[in-house]
Amino acid sequence: MKYVALPQTDLNVSRLCFGCWGIISDQHWGDRDRDAALDAIQTALDAGINFFDTAAMYGMGASERLLGTALAGRRDQVVIASKLAANRMHPAEVLESCEQSLRALDTDYLDLLQTHWTSREVPLSDTWEAMLRLQEQGKIRYAGVCNAGLGDLRAVASPRPPVTNQVPYSLLWRMVESEILPYCNSQGIGVLAYSPLMHGLLADKYRTADEVPPGRARTRHFGSHRPLTRHGEAGCESETFDALESIREICRELGRTMADVALAWCLQQPGVACVIAGAGSGEQVRRNATSLEQPLPDEAIRRLTEATQPLCEMLGPNPDLWQGAANSRFR
């Protein structure tokens, strides 16, 4: 396992972070087996993964509670990140939400507390002040943000900037490359890339859009006729699956799986500190971990980037996976 020091911190974390959204059952992931999830976390620990990312809104605390159970007795060996709910951003709610997360995780501190989605009703500076107060109290070691565009990042630039910005980034979702990634790099903010396998699309699970379960076919890749979408856009279904076929051909030439290649590509992008990948089984964790062992050749990275450029241009600059430009939660 490879490790990196998160910028502006003394946190030494595995470059592959275990994402804990998918360890609980919901409309996005479907039914999840608790024992398989616990085995996946144990396998992650055995593989040297020491960084775990969860959130208060994942199963209304169920993910935090399950992670707390899995890490019992090993707290000093891991780095735990969690997130505030977007509807609980008032300063008093921030303090209360943090206490609830601590209880759920059975710990007396969080290594990293992040915003999840920025509220448009509560000034982010107010939320940020409350988070820094938690840091001063020792309840959290560091504060970060998620899904933050340049406007939000500038709103929390002082008195102490975020140490991380967690954003969606993959071969099929490259919107952060134009502004957010360069800004974070220039300001020493570590980028945590989530959804690097694009909810299974880059794990080569689906050959057509109709095969994708409704809970996962909510992103802007899919047309607004899909039942759970809310972006109101035409989508880019044919372009998405054309890109996947091009990626598939490059993977065949490399003799590697699509998931392996997609994770490796993301890990090798400048400015990406860690890639967050969930897993529903120990075997998935083992497969994901191999991505760090075999870097992609520069020519393969160039071809993969070129193959997905038309889709990137079709989707436009809005980094919000689920909302159209008019209602984008990135500012």
VOPAKOL-315745 format. One record per atom (N, C-alpha, C): residue in one letter; x, y, z. Coordinates in steps of 0.02 Angstrom, whole numbers, plus 50000, padded with zeros to 5 digits. Example, Ala and Ser with C-alpha at 12.3 -4.5 7.8 and 13.67 -1.06 7.14 Angstrom:
REM VOPAKOL-315745
A506604971650390A506154977550390A506604983550390S506424988850354S506844994750357S506455000250394
REM end
This chain:
REM VOPAKOL-315745
M500424994150000M500005000050000M500445006250000K500245011349962K500605017649960K500235022750003Y500625027150033Y500355032050080Y500565039050059V500185043950083V500325050950069V500145055050130A500525060350142A500355065050195A499855070050166L499255070450196L498785075350172L499075082350183P499005086750133P499295093450140P499055096950203Q499505100650233Q499355104750292Q499185100650355T499335094150354T499165089850411T499745085150428D499655081650484D500125076350501D499795069550490L499265069450449L498915063150434L499255059550376N499515053650389N499825049450338N499315044150319V499035044650259V498465040450241V498625036250179S498285030650174S498345026450114S498045030250055R498365029649998R498115033249938R497445030449916L497305024349934L496645021449922L496245021949987C495725025849985C495295026850043C494675022450036F494465019350091F493875015050089F493255019350098G492835019750046G492225023650049G491655019650080C491325022650129C490835018950169C490105020550152W489985023850095W489295024750074W488985017950057G489345013950020G489075007749993G489055001850041I489215002950106I489184997250152I488494996450183I488045001150168I487365000550195I486865000350137S486274997750151S485754997050101S485395003750091D485285005550028D484865011450012D484645010949940Q484285016149916Q484015015749848Q484565015949795H485145018649812H485685019049764H486035012349756W486235009249812W486625003149809W486204996849814G485574997549834G485164991549843G485304988249909D485144981849915D485254978149977D485984976449986R486244977650046R486934976050061R486954971050119D487414966450116D487484961450168D487964963950221R487734964150284R488134966850338R488794963050348D488744956450347D489354952350358D489864953450302A489614954150240A490074955450184A490404962250191A490024967150216A490304973850226A490844973650280L490704970150334L491204969550388L491834966050363D491744960950321D492314957450291D492714962050245A492354966250208A492694970950163A493134975850203I492874978250259I493264982950301I493864979450330Q493774973250353Q494334969450381Q494864968150328T494634966550268T495104965350213T495494971750196A495134977450199A495464983850186A496014985050237L495874983750300L496384984550352L496974979950339D496834973750321D497364968950308D497794971050248A497474974650200A497834976750140A498234983150152G498184985950212G498554992050228G498164998450219I497524997950203I497105003950197I496955006450268N497135012650281N497035015450348N496575021550348F496285023150290F495885029150282F495165027050264F494685029250305F493985027350296F493555033650295D493135034050244D492715040050234D491975038150240T491625041350286T490915040050296T490545046750299A489905046650318A489515052850322A488895051650365A488675057050396A488075056650438A487465054650398M487435056650335M486835055350296M486835048450263Y487375044750267Y487375037950238Y486965033450283G486355032050261G485915027750301G485715030950367M485705037650369M485515041250430M485925038750490G486575038250481G487025036150535G487205028850533A486875024750491A486995017550490A487715015950468S487975019750420S488655018650397S489155020050453E489055025650488E489505027250543E489495021850597R488895019550613R488845014450666R489175007950645L489085005850583L489394999650559L490155000350557L490385006150535L491115007250533L491395007250604G491045010350650G491275010350719G491335003250747T490854999050730T490874992050752T491474988450722A491584989550657A492134986150622A492824988250647L492874994450669L493534997050690L493644996750765A493194993550801A493264993150873A493934990150892G494294993650937G494944991250959G495514993150914R495364996550858R495894998250810R495905005750794R495595009650838R495525016850824R496195020250812D496705018350848D497345021650842D497715019750778Q497445015050740Q497775012750678Q497465015850615V496935019750623V496565022050565V496455029550566V496285032150507V496085039150499V495355039050477I494925042250516I494215042250502I493985049250481A493655049550423A493355055750399A492595054850397S492235059950419S491515059950412S491285066850387K490635067650377K490365073650346K489735076050382L489635082550380L489015085450405L488465084550353A487845084150376A487275084050330A487145091150305A486955091850241A486865098450211A486285102250243N485825098750275N485265102150307N485395103550381R486035102850402R486205104150472R486855108150473M486825114150445M487425118250436M487445124350482H486905125650520H486935131050569H487455129150622P487805134050650P488345132550698P488125127850754A487545128850784A487325124450838A487215117350812E486955116750751E486835110150721E487495106750705V487995110650685V488655107750671V488935104350733L488895107750789L489155104950851L488775098750871E488105099050865E487695093250883E487815087350836S487875088850771S487995083550722S488665080050734C489165083950752C489815080950767C489765076250826E489415078250878E489335073950937E488985067450918Q488475067850875Q488125061850853Q488585057250814S488995060050772S489465055950734S489975052550780L490205056250830L490675053250877L490365047350914R489735048150934R489395042650969R489305036650922A489095037950861A488975032550813A489615028750799L490175032350793L490815029250777L491175026650839D490905028050896D491195025850960D491915028350966T492005034850956T492655037950962T492575044750994D493115047551019D493065054151050D493365059651005Y493565057850944Y493785062950897Y493725060350826L493665064850779L493685063250707L494345066050680D494665062250637D495265064850606D495115070350556L494555069650521L494365074550471L493605075150470L493355081250482L492645082650474L492555087150414Q492085085350370Q491985088950308Q491265091250301T491165096750266T490495098250242T490325092850190H489695091850176H489495086850127H489265090350063W488715093950070W488485098550018W488385105350051T488575110650019T488525117150050T487795119450051S487585122150108S486915124950114S486895131750080R486335133250049R486245139950020R485835144450067E485625141650123E485255145550173E485715148050229V486245144450242V486705146250295V487375148350265P487625154250280P488275156250254P488815151150271L489195149150222L489705144050234L490215146450285S490325152950288S490805155550337S490575154150408D489915154150420D489655152550486D489775145250504T489635140950455T489765133850465T490495132550478W490915135850439W491635134850444W491895137050512E491635142550537E491845144950603E491685139750657A491095136550651A490915131350700A491365125250694M491555123550633M492005117750623M492695119250653L492935125250644L493585127050672L493555127150749R492965128850776R492885128550848R492945121350873L492665116750835L492725109650852L493455107450851Q493825110150803Q494535108550800Q494905111150861E494735117150882E495055119950942E494885115951004Q494285112951005Q494075108951062Q494355101951061G494685099951007G494965093251002G494475088050980K493865090150961K493365085250937K493535082850866I493855087150828I494095085250761I494825087450755R495205083850715R495905085750706R495965090750649Y495575089750595Y495615094250538Y494925095050507A494845100550469A494205101950436A494305102350360G493825099650324G493855099750251G493175101050222V493125101050157V492495102250122V492395096750070C491785096150048C491625091749992C491205095649941N491275093749879N490855096649826N490885104349827A491485106949837A491575114249841A491875116849776G491525121749747G491795125349690G492235131149714L492455135249667L492915140649685L492605145649733G491955147049725G491625151849769G491625149449841D491455143149851D491455140449919D492165139949947L492635137949905L493325137449929L493595144249951R493415149349916R493645156049935R493295158449998A492675156050009A492295158050069A492605155250133V492975149850127V493285146750186V494045147250184A494295152050146A495025152750139A495355155350202S494975158650245S495255161150308S494745160350364P494955160050427P495645160950449P496075154850439R495765149250423R496135143050414R495805139250357P496145138250301P495825135150243P495705127650254P495265124650214P495155117450219P495775113650198V495885107850228V496465103850209V496305099350149T495655098250138T495455093750083T494815096350050N494715094449988N494095095449951N493935088849917Q493375085849936Q493165079449908Q492685080649850V492865078349791V492485079849730V492415073549687P491885073349646P491825067649600P492335068249543Y492695062849530Y493205063149478Y493335056049453S493275055249388S493395048749357S493495049849282L493645044449247L493705044849175L493055047249142L492495046049174L491845048049147L491585054549176W491985057549222W491755063749254W492365068049272R492545072449225R493185075949230R493105083549238M492505085749260M492365092949262M492825096849309V493095093549359V493515097149408V494185099249379E494355096549320E495015097949291E495115105249271S494565108549252S494645115249223S494805120549275E494465120549333E494565125749383E494715123149453I494315118349476I494355116249546I495025112949561L495225108149520L495855104649533L496455109349531P496515113749481P497075118449481P497075123049542Y496485125349561Y496445129849619Y496675126249682C496425120149693C496625116349752C497375115149752N497655113549695N498375112449690N498765118749709S498525124449685S498875130749698S498835132849771Q498305130649806Q498195132749875Q498405127349926G498675121849902G498895116449948G498315112849980I497755112249944I497175108649969I497175101649937G497175096449978G497185089749952G496525087749920V496555084949861V495945082749826V495825075349839L495225073949865L495005067049876L494495065549821A494655060949778A494225059449720A493725053949738Y493075055649734Y492565050449747Y492225048349683S491895042649686S491565039349628S492065038249571P492665035649585P493145034549531P492935028949484L492475024649506L492215019349463L491515021049437M491295027049448M490665029649423M490085024749435H490025022749499H489465018649522H489405012049484G489965009349465G489985002849431G490065003249356L489945009049326L490035009649254L490755008049234L491235010449274L491945009249259L492205002849291A491754998949319A491924992149340A491694987149288D491474989849231D491254985749174D490654981449190K490204984149230K489614980349251K489044980649200Y489034985949159Y488454987049116Y488674988449044R488304985548997R488444986748926R487964991648895T487384992748925T486894997548899T486605001548957A486325007348941A486035011648992A485435008249026D485075004148988D484485000949017D484654995649069E485274993349070E485484988449120E485634991649188V485744998149189V485935001649251V485325002449295P485365000349359P484795000949404P484585008249412P483935009549421P483705016449426P484065020549479G484245017449536G484585021049588G485255023749568R485575020449519R486235022649495R486175026749431A485615026149397A485515029749334A485205036649347R485485040149397R485225046649416R485695052249395T486305050649374T486785055749359T486635059049292R487005064349278R486885068049216R487095064249154H487395058449162H487525054149104H486885051649073F486365050949114F485745047749093F485205052849078G484755051049032G484225055649012G483725056849068S483395062549066S482925064349119S482295060149118H482225055749068H481665051049068H481775045349118R482395044649142R482525039549193R482165041549257P481855036749292P481365038449345P481625042549404L482255041949423L482495045349483L482945051349470T483005053249406T483415059049390T483075065549413R483485070649424R483195077149443R483555082949407H483985081249359H484385086549326H484005089849269G483485086649241G483095089749188G483455090549122E483975086649111E484375087149050E484275081049005A484505081548943A484425076048896A484875070148911G485415071448948G485885066148963G486365064848905C486825060248916C487335058548865C487425050948864E486885047348856E486925040148863E487345036948808S487225038748746S487615035648692S488345037448697E488485043748714E489185045948721E489525042448779T489155041348833T489435037848891T489635030748874F489195027248840F489345020248824F489835019548765D489865024648722D490405024748672D491075025448707A491105029848756A491735030748793A491925024348829L491435021048858L491575014748893L491845009548846E491595009348785E491845004448737E492565005948718S492725012448711S493415014248697S493875012448754I493645013748816I494035011848875I494135004348877R493595000648862R493624993348863R494154990648815E494204993748757E494694991448707E495404992848732I495524998648762I496185000248789I496364995348846C495864993648887C495984988848941C496174981948914R495834979948860R496004973448830R496724973448806E496944978948776E497634979348752E498134979148810L497934982148867L498374982248925L498354975648963G497844971648951G497764965348988G497564966549060R497184971849072R496974973649140R496224974849141T495924974049200T495204975249206T495054982749202M494434984349185M494244991349180M494274994849247A494054991449300A494084994549366A494794996049386D495244991449373D495954992449388D496234998449351V496084998949287V496335004349246V496025011049267A495375011049281A495045017249300A495315020049365L495435015649414L495725017949478L496435020349469A496825016649429A497515018649418A497555025449383W497115026449333W497105032949297W496975038649347C496485037749389C496305042949437C496865044249487L497165038949511L497715039649559L498315043349530Q498395042949464Q498975046049432Q498845053149407Q498255055949421Q498115062749400Q498445067749447P498775072849421P499125077849463P498645081049513G498865081349575G498465084649627G497995080149665V497885074149641V497445069449677V497835066149733A497625067449794A497975064549852A497765057349862C497095056249862C496825049549875C496225048449831V496085042249817V495495040149781V495055036149829I494425037949831I493945034749877I493545029549838A493625023349856A493265017949822A492935013549874G492295012449865G491935007849909G492015000749886A491784996149927A491814989049909A491294985249950G490954980649918G490454976749953G490704969949976S491334968449960S491614962049980S492374962549987G492664957850021G493384957650028G493724956849961E493434952949916E493734951849851E493774958349812Q493254962549816Q493284969049782Q493844973349810V493934973249875V494474977149906V495144974849879R495244968249876R495894965649851R496014967849779R495494967649738R495564969749669R495744977149665N495394981149704N495524988449703N496234990049724A496484986449773A497154987849800A497704986649748T497574982249699T498084980849649T498214986849604S497744991649602S497824997449558S498425001649576L498615001349640L499195005249662L499855001749644E499814995449629E500414991549617E500684992049546Q500234993949499Q500434994149429Q500245000749397P500665005849402P500515012149369P500405011249294L499985015449266L499865015149194L500425018649156P500605016149097P501085019749055P500805026449034D501245031249022D501015037949002D500585037648939E500755033248893E500375032848830E499665030448844A499585025848891A498915023448907A498505028948940I498815032848983I498465038449014I498235043448961R498675044848913R498505049448859R497915046848819R497925040448801R497385037648760R496725037448798L496745035848862L496135035648902L495835042648908T496255047548919T496025054448925T495725056748859E496045055048805E495805056948739E495145053548723A495075047348743A494465043548728A493855046348764T493965049448821T493395051948860T493285059448852Q493705062748811Q493635069948802Q492965071948770P492725068448718P492075070348690P491505070248741L491505065148784L490985064848836L491065070648884C491685072048903C491825077648948C491545084148920E491655085348857E491425091448826E490665091548820M490365085748808M489635085248802M489295086848869L489585084548924L489295085648990L489365092849013G489855096448987G489935103449004G490305104449069P490365110749092P490795112349149P490485111149218N489835110049223N489505109249287N489755102849323P490065103449382P490345097549416P489835093549456D489205095949461D488705092349501D488475086149463L488585080349493L488395074049460L487645073349449W487255076249494W486535074749494W486085080549476Q486325086649482Q485905092549468Q486145096049405G485665098749367G485835102549308G486145109249326A486395112749275A486775118949287A486375124049326A485725124549312A485305129649345A485255128549420N485305122249441N485235120549512N485875117449541S486435118349508S487055115349531S487215117649601R487435112749642R487615114349711R488345116449718F488715116249663F489385119049663F489335126549651R489705130349689R489695137549680R490405140149668
REM end
